[in-house]
Amino acid sequence: MKKNKGMLILFLLLGWLTGTWLAKALEPVKALSFLTSSTPIKWSPQADFDIIRYDINLELNFCLLSLIGIIAAIWLYRRL
């Protein structure tokens, strides 16, 4: 299989998504709250130029399990 940047981005997104799904599934378990608590990162650029106006809201939620998923995705990508 050929390695390229698109494949790396796909692996990273799938690892992040898998980690987030695991965090959501394990959220009711109180003993694993350090793995499932998420920290949001928000970015909201906006501008008004009289002829065009935009307002973009981007929020990324990271938790320890999602970071573990990203690290596992990088490991799997390197193993290809």
Secondary structure, 3 states (H helix, E strand, C coil): CCCCHHHHHHHHHHHHHHHHHHHHHHCCCHHHHHHHCCEEEEECCEEECCCCEEECCEEEEECHHHHHHHHHHHHHHHHC
